Amino acid sequence: MLTLLRNLRRIRHELALSTPTRGRSLAVRHVDAGSCNGCEHELTLASSPYDDIQRYGFGIVASPRHADVLLVTGTVTTRMREPLLAAYHAMPEPRRVVALGDCALARGVLAAGTEIVGPVEAVLPVELRIPGCPPSPSTITQALLTLHDADTRRHSTEPGR
């Protein structure tokens, strides 16, 4: 484990990655509502040492009960509509939804069909839309950072903070 951490530190230094200045972290719950898995591959790459979304305070969580953000990929299918709603309602308030990829935004090849409910917006209120087929890891990281910065500004203006 120590060797891995040393190597990660060396890679970050070689790539001249900046040190995060954000204080609050965001827990992200990912749900594949019916995608081709292209967005999932790019989301996985966003966790690699090159983009390393964890250094900005993003963590992928297994349960929506621990999530601040619900990140949805793919066009919502009829069989995933109810599980998607269940994940959304299991989240604590405030619930934030991100639609990742063209399919989630009804722009992709899976935009119509008899077993398709439609885009994520047809089922849930979407706060952030990340277009692309699939969007690059750096695009995903930058979009999540805009959401994170808006969340940080909102928390800093609340009374008692």
Salt bridges, closest charged atoms under 4 A:
GLU14 OE2 - ARG10 NH1 2.94
GLU40 OE2 - HIS30 NE2 3.25
ASP52 OD2 - ARG12 NH2 2.07
GLU82 OE2 - ARG81 NH1 2.81
GLU93 OE2 - ARG95 NH1 2.92
GLU121 OE2 - ARG129 NH2 2.36
GLU127 OE2 - ARG96 NH2 2.68
ASP149 OD1 - ARG22 NE 2.70
ASP151 OD2 - ARG24 NH1 2.43
ASP151 OD1 - ARG96 NH1 2.86
ASP151 OD1 - ARG154 NH2 2.78
ASP151 OD1 - HIS155 ND1 3.58
GLU158 OE1 - ARG161 NE 3.23
